[in-house]
Amino acid sequence: MSKIFLNPQLNKNGELQHLLSIEGLPKSILNHILDTASSFVSISDREVKKVPLMRGKSVFNLFFENSTRTRTTFEIAAKRLSADVINLNIQASSASKGESLLDTIDNLSAMHADMFVVRHSQSGAPYLIAKHLIETNQSHVHVVNAGDGRHAHPTQGLLDMYTIRHYKQDFTNLRVAIVGDILHSRVARSDIHALTTLGVPEVRAIGPHTLLPGGLEQMGVRTFTNMDEGLKDVDVIIMLRLQNERMSGALLPSAQEYFKSYGLTPERLALAKPDAIVMHPGPMNRGVEIDSAVADGSQAVILPQVTFGIAVRMAVMSILAGGRA
């Protein structure tokens, strides 16, 4: 039993039981999710956009933090798998009356939930839920982390990997730059873990000193405070927004000053390889971290990321639902 707690994401057979973080997942599981997602991409083009893989299963979306793309694509993904989807309005739920997170989970489990999709402002909340389900012998209920605090956003990391694989095929000869507010970004953490696990030889982090966390070098990442140097000859650029809602104190001058030093303009994009792709997890702040000419340009793959996100989330949920507890 102790082995499960070392990595509660995997069951005793080494199969995915919860998706909490990309950190600690073997390359084989990441590839399995990406391969499964590729089989779901074409479903969007069908007249009937449904498969019966989760018919009769109940998926509860628990979003304790705001979301547009993630919440909507999780709902679409679950419905395309024929699951019953329940969106809990946290503001109007008993959580707003002081009910604890785990009491909420126990009550929803009593309603025969099969899966929880959780977004929470506290890092570690989905892990806490998964651990609680294991300890209370509810291993048949699965947890998907849809973003927890500054910690992780595994499905965004996976859809970013799917996008890179789609356009670049091979991870093992790429230079990838992640630009912006890396300190507060759960997407950056998930992307870095995924890129290194999948064998990307060079991952770069570009941003001002105040927004580059310590420990990046230990994760195998090269850091740059000069954007022009950092973008030289890269194959993939992942832009991040400034997470003002998570910043305490003056970490930056103004948005205009930030754009001058770290905004992705057509001139800066020209420093990367000619066939470089530009990605962004959204929401985008045009004129702050990215110029509209780049965001709407031919090298941007920002909208395909959203489309691929549905297939990736279908893959994650169908793998979890099909796995044995």
MARMARTOR-677958 format. One record per residue (C-alpha): chain; x, y, z; residue in one letter. Coordinates in steps of 0.05 Angstrom, whole numbers, plus 5000, padded with zeros to 4 digits. Layout:
<sites>
  lummi    xx    yy    zz  numi
      A     X     Y     Z     A
...
</sites>
This chain:
<sites>
  lummi    xx    yy    zz  numi
      A  5000  5000  5000     M
      A  5057  5048  5016     S
      A  5079  5045  4943     K
      A  5013  5077  4921     I
      A  5026  5137  4965     F
      A  5095  5148  4934     L
      A  5059  5163  4869     N
      A  4984  5163  4879     P
      A  4976  5175  4804     Q
      A  4991  5102  4788     L
      A  4957  5039  4813     N
      A  4993  4976  4835     K
      A  4998  4954  4762     N
      A  5032  5019  4742     G
      A  4970  5044  4705     E
      A  4944  5115  4709     L
      A  4894  5122  4765     Q
      A  4894  5198  4775     H
      A  4926  5253  4733     L
      A  4955  5302  4784     L
      A  5021  5324  4754     S
      A  5067  5306  4695     I
      A  5124  5303  4744     E
      A  5138  5231  4762     G
      A  5100  5200  4702     L
      A  5141  5155  4658     P
      A  5152  5171  4584     K
      A  5111  5110  4565     S
      A  5048  5139  4598     I
      A  5058  5207  4566     L
      A  5065  5175  4498     N
      A  5004  5130  4510     H
      A  4962  5192  4526     I
      A  4988  5229  4463     L
      A  4976  5167  4419     D
      A  4906  5158  4447     T
      A  4891  5232  4435     A
      A  4911  5226  4362     S
      A  4855  5175  4352     S
      A  4805  5225  4381     F
      A  4824  5285  4339     V
      A  4784  5263  4278     S
      A  4720  5255  4320     I
      A  4712  5331  4317     S
      A  4703  5326  4241     D
      A  4648  5274  4244     R
      A  4575  5290  4238     E
      A  4562  5253  4304     V
      A  4617  5275  4351     K
      A  4608  5221  4403     K
      A  4638  5154  4424     V
      A  4607  5111  4480     P
      A  4670  5099  4521     L
      A  4643  5133  4584     M
      A  4569  5121  4577     R
      A  4536  5117  4645     G
      A  4596  5149  4681     K
      A  4589  5214  4720     S
      A  4642  5268  4714     V
      A  4639  5325  4765     F
      A  4674  5390  4745     N
      A  4697  5425  4808     L
      A  4726  5493  4789     F
      A  4745  5534  4851     F
      A  4780  5583  4805     E
      A  4758  5618  4741     N
      A  4768  5584  4674     S
      A  4744  5590  4602     T
      A  4783  5542  4558     R
      A  4799  5488  4608     T
      A  4729  5482  4638     R
      A  4694  5484  4570     T
      A  4741  5434  4536     T
      A  4736  5386  4595     F
      A  4660  5389  4590     E
      A  4661  5379  4514     I
      A  4711  5322  4522     A
      A  4669  5286  4574     A
      A  4605  5294  4533     K
      A  4639  5268  4470     R
      A  4657  5206  4511     L
      A  4582  5201  4528     S
      A  4592  5215  4602     A
      A  4542  5251  4646     D
      A  4573  5318  4665     V
      A  4556  5356  4728     I
      A  4585  5427  4734     N
      A  4585  5447  4807     L
      A  4575  5521  4817     N
      A  4624  5531  4875     I
      A  4600  5601  4891     Q
      A  4530  5574  4901     A
      A  4551  5509  4935     S
      A  4560  5491  5008     S
      A  4635  5504  4999     A
      A  4617  5577  5004     S
      A  4582  5561  5070     K
      A  4647  5534  5100     G
      A  4642  5460  5081     E
      A  4711  5430  5077     S
      A  4740  5406  5010     L
      A  4742  5333  5032     L
      A  4670  5336  5060     D
      A  4648  5363  4993     T
      A  4684  5305  4958     I
      A  4653  5253  5005     D
      A  4583  5280  4992     N
      A  4593  5280  4916     L
      A  4622  5210  4920     S
      A  4559  5189  4955     A
      A  4523  5213  4892     M
      A  4563  5160  4854     H
      A  4615  5205  4822     A
      A  4664  5167  4777     D
      A  4712  5225  4764     M
      A  4729  5293  4792     F
      A  4760  5347  4748     V
      A  4789  5397  4798     V
      A  4816  5467  4791     R
      A  4838  5500  4856     H
      A  4878  5560  4877     S
      A  4914  5519  4930     Q
      A  4974  5479  4905     S
      A  4965  5406  4923     G
      A  4888  5405  4929     A
      A  4878  5351  4875     P
      A  4933  5309  4908     Y
      A  4897  5316  4975     L
      A  4832  5292  4943     I
      A  4866  5232  4909     A
      A  4901  5212  4974     K
      A  4835  5217  5012     H
      A  4799  5173  4960     L
      A  4853  5120  4966     I
      A  4852  5122  5042     E
      A  4776  5116  5044     T
      A  4775  5056  4996     N
      A  4745  5096  4939     Q
      A  4799  5079  4888     S
      A  4747  5071  4834     H
      A  4738  5147  4834     V
      A  4789  5185  4792     H
      A  4817  5255  4799     V
      A  4842  5300  4742     V
      A  4880  5362  4761     N
      A  4855  5420  4718     A
      A  4906  5468  4750     G
      A  4926  5476  4823     D
      A  4955  5542  4846     G
      A  5025  5552  4819     R
      A  5039  5478  4820     H
      A  5016  5440  4758     A
      A  4969  5440  4699     H
      A  4981  5371  4669     P
      A  4929  5370  4614     T
      A  4954  5437  4588     Q
      A  5025  5408  4588     G
      A  5000  5347  4550     L
      A  4962  5387  4498     L
      A  5023  5430  4489     D
      A  5064  5367  4477     M
      A  5011  5342  4428     Y
      A  5015  5408  4390     T
      A  5091  5405  4387     I
      A  5090  5333  4364     R
      A  5037  5349  4311     H
      A  5079  5404  4280     Y
      A  5150  5380  4294     K
      A  5142  5304  4298     Q
      A  5206  5289  4336     D
      A  5221  5317  4405     F
      A  5294  5296  4406     T
      A  5323  5351  4362     N
      A  5285  5411  4387     L
      A  5301  5476  4422     R
      A  5241  5501  4461     V
      A  5236  5570  4494     A
      A  5185  5586  4548     I
      A  5178  5661  4556     V
      A  5148  5705  4610     G
      A  5121  5697  4680     D
      A  5151  5629  4695     I
      A  5152  5641  4771     L
      A  5076  5639  4777     H
      A  5062  5591  4719     S
      A  5036  5521  4732     R
      A  5036  5512  4656     V
      A  5111  5526  4652     A
      A  5124  5473  4706     R
      A  5082  5421  4671     S
      A  5113  5438  4603     D
      A  5184  5433  4630     I
      A  5172  5365  4662     H
      A  5138  5339  4598     A
      A  5192  5366  4551     L
      A  5249  5337  4591     T
      A  5213  5270  4600     T
      A  5200  5266  4524     L
      A  5274  5278  4509     G
      A  5277  5351  4486     V
      A  5352  5367  4488     P
      A  5346  5441  4502     E
      A  5293  5477  4542     V
      A  5302  5552  4553     R
      A  5267  5597  4603     A
      A  5266  5671  4585     I
      A  5242  5727  4630     G
      A  5262  5781  4679     P
      A  5301  5759  4741     H
      A  5241  5773  4785     T
      A  5198  5723  4746     L
      A  5248  5666  4739     L
      A  5243  5618  4798     P
      A  5304  5586  4829     G
      A  5320  5514  4813     G
      A  5308  5517  4738     L
      A  5380  5496  4723     E
      A  5370  5433  4765     Q
      A  5310  5416  4721     M
      A  5357  5420  4661     G
      A  5333  5488  4637     V
      A  5377  5544  4609     R
      A  5356  5612  4634     T
      A  5359  5678  4596     F
      A  5341  5749  4618     T
      A  5356  5776  4548     N
      A  5299  5755  4502     M
      A  5337  5766  4437     D
      A  5392  5718  4460     E
      A  5342  5667  4486     G
      A  5302  5664  4422     L
      A  5361  5652  4376     K
      A  5349  5590  4333     D
      A  5291  5561  4374     V
      A  5240  5514  4342     D
      A  5182  5527  4390     V
      A  5163  5589  4430     I
      A  5113  5582  4487     I
      A  5090  5651  4511     M
      A  5060  5660  4580     L
      A  5016  5716  4607     R
      A  5034  5758  4668     L
      A  4995  5727  4726     Q
      A  4980  5792  4761     N
      A  4929  5757  4806     E
      A  4986  5715  4837     R
      A  5037  5771  4844     M
      A  5051  5804  4910     S
      A  5092  5867  4909     G
      A  5122  5903  4850     A
      A  5156  5849  4809     L
      A  5152  5889  4745     L
      A  5150  5961  4721     P
      A  5090  5973  4674     S
      A  5058  5929  4621     A
      A  5086  5974  4567     Q
      A  5157  5968  4595     E
      A  5148  5892  4598     Y
      A  5127  5890  4525     F
      A  5188  5929  4505     K
      A  5234  5877  4536     S
      A  5194  5812  4533     Y
      A  5137  5821  4483     G
      A  5139  5775  4423     L
      A  5141  5820  4362     T
      A  5151  5799  4289     P
      A  5223  5826  4294     E
      A  5238  5781  4354     R
      A  5203  5722  4323     L
      A  5251  5729  4264     A
      A  5309  5710  4311     L
      A  5279  5640  4319     A
      A  5282  5588  4264     K
      A  5242  5606  4202     P
      A  5193  5549  4214     D
      A  5186  5562  4290     A
      A  5117  5555  4319     I
      A  5087  5603  4370     V
      A  5043  5576  4426     M
      A  5003  5607  4484     H
      A  4961  5572  4536     P
      A  4913  5631  4540     G
      A  4884  5678  4561     P
      A  4927  5723  4517     M
      A  4942  5794  4534     N
      A  4956  5827  4467     R
      A  5007  5883  4470     G
      A  5035  5857  4537     V
      A  5069  5790  4522     E
      A  5051  5782  4449     I
      A  5040  5828  4389     D
      A  4975  5818  4351     S
      A  5014  5811  4286     A
      A  5047  5748  4317     V
      A  4985  5721  4352     A
      A  4946  5724  4287     D
      A  5005  5707  4242     G
      A  5021  5644  4202     S
      A  5069  5616  4254     Q
      A  5019  5619  4312     A
      A  4986  5552  4330     V
      A  4947  5581  4389     I
      A  4877  5561  4365     L
      A  4898  5490  4343     P
      A  4923  5482  4415     Q
      A  4852  5492  4440     V
      A  4824  5442  4389     T
      A  4877  5390  4408     F
      A  4860  5403  4481     G
      A  4793  5369  4472     I
      A  4825  5306  4443     A
      A  4878  5304  4498     V
      A  4827  5312  4553     R
      A  4784  5257  4521     M
      A  4846  5213  4521     A
      A  4862  5226  4595     V
      A  4790  5213  4618     M
      A  4780  5150  4575     S
      A  4847  5120  4599     I
      A  4828  5134  4672     L
      A  4758  5106  4663     A
      A  4784  5044  4629     G
      A  4840  5030  4679     G
      A  4830  4982  4737     R
      A  4833  5009  4808     A
</sites>
